[in-house]
Amino acid sequence: MNIWLDWPILNKILKQKKRVYFFGRSEDWVPKTLSKIKKHNIKITVLDNNPSYKNTFFMDCKVENPSILKNFDFKKDYVIITAEPETIIPELKKYKLEEEKNFCCTPQIKEWGKLQEIKKNSSNVIFSSSDYFDLSKARSSKLGGGIFTANVAEQKYEKKIDGQYRQIIKYKEYYYVIEYIKKEVHIFDNKFKIIQKYNLDQSLKKNEKPNYCGITHIPQKKCFYVANTASDEISIYDQNNFKLIDKIIFSNKSKQFDDGQSHINDITSLGSSLFVSYFSRSGLWRKGIFDGGLSEIEIDNNNKVNNLISNLSQPHSPECLEGQIYVLDSFNKYLYHGTKKVSKFSGFVRGLAFDGSYFYIGQSEDMYLSKDMGTDINLTMCNAGIYQLDANKNIARFLSIPDIMNIHDILIID
């Protein structure tokens, strides 16, 4: 049911009614609502719990105590809330009134109501950070890296596990996250207890660079896939024991230069395909060519690579949300749905989740943003935190997290 009705819907309901109660003697909302329903031949009474208003008149309408609702006629009466609904709705339900059928909020405050919804409703999230613990290093912070929980509405966050963590996924009842300095995948439960660690570097000399970043899982293949930014390779591991099975080469240039030339980073899957974000398709990002994007790798088609989205700058966090592809154009501050821009933010964005109503987007205090200073009329925000975004309204709330520098990934806590 819905308390936020549009005027056409409410007017249709009122045509069938004989009396309307305005709940709340608002100096603003009562006059505005009254002007909209004068065309209906309806008796109007104002309800208010303030005893000083009882048996007075406001806008030619008698003011009564809400207790008269015990005589509510469910066929002929209707209530329009003209005050803060949070305290009024429980009182209406005490008299067995139902949302939409027997009462609604005045459409005059519908937009205000949406702001209240995002303010009061927020999912609990997990986020990862790759910060160093040594404050002498550039990417260090007061709290250092780790696994954190947060709630935007409550404006709270808490560290649960120490580590330098990047992409995180949930597989069955456990969380899998990349610890990139140690070149490991760590597995922890919903109580944040680490139950297993696996080495990702399974080369003979154990000399692969510590740049493992993204992780995903394909159920049909019974494998995990891990992206390495330094080699531009995707390693394939057995889901049962994390033994290395094979590798997918995204760019051969990395072998020529002994360093990541495309800088593949985060990865997700849909069906039997992988989707990977990267800084440069040409492999020239270290030379200033940021032709980044998102590509599909068809596992069942000889690892064929299809370039899907181009001209992104340092993108991260591809996600398949409700069967749709999303990615963050991190440096340009955009959220993309497929090839369409959804929203623009105020800083370097990385880490993306969706709870069915709101997007949760991480923002990092990223050193790359120094390139953007003074070049954009829009404000660039420097601190780390999490946005809670209503994409339909393009409104957001922000949880500032000043004790860390980088947020890499976000997951909704079930």
Sequence and secondary structure as in RCSB ss.txt:
>XXXX:A:sequence
MNIWLDWPILNKILKQKKRVYFFGRSEDWVPKTLSKIKKHNIKITVLDNNPSYKNTFFMDCKVENPSILKNFDFK
KDYVIITAEPETIIPELKKYKLEEEKNFCCTPQIKEWGKLQEIKKNSSNVIFSSSDYFDLSKARSSKLGGGIFTA
NVAEQKYEKKIDGQYRQIIKYKEYYYVIEYIKKEVHIFDNKFKIIQKYNLDQSLKKNEKPNYCGITHIPQKKCFY
VANTASDEISIYDQNNFKLIDKIIFSNKSKQFDDGQSHINDITSLGSSLFVSYFSRSGLWRKGIFDGGLSEIEID
NNNKVNNLISNLSQPHSPECLEGQIYVLDSFNKYLYHGTKKVSKFSGFVRGLAFDGSYFYIGQSEDMYLSKDMGT
DINLTMCNAGIYQLDANKNIARFLSIPDIMNIHDILIID
>XXXX:A:secstr
  SB  HHHHHHHHTT SEEEEES  TTHHHHHHHHHTTS  EEEEE S GGGTT EETTEEEE GGGGGG  TT
TEEEEE S HHHHHHHHHHTT  BTTTEEE GGGHHHHHHHHHHH    EEEEE  BS TTSTTB SS SEEEEE
ETTTTEEEEEEES EEEEEEETTEEEEEETTTTEEEEE TT  EEEEEES  STT    S EEEEEEEGGGTEEE
EEETTTTEEEEEETTT  EEEEEES THHHHHTS SS EEEEEEETTEEEEEES SSS GGGT   EEEEEEEGG
GTTEEEEEEEEESS EEEEEETTEEEEEETTTTEEEETTEEEEE SSEEEEEEE SS EEEEEE  GGGGGGTTT
 SS    S EEEEEETTTTEEEEEE TT S   EEEE  
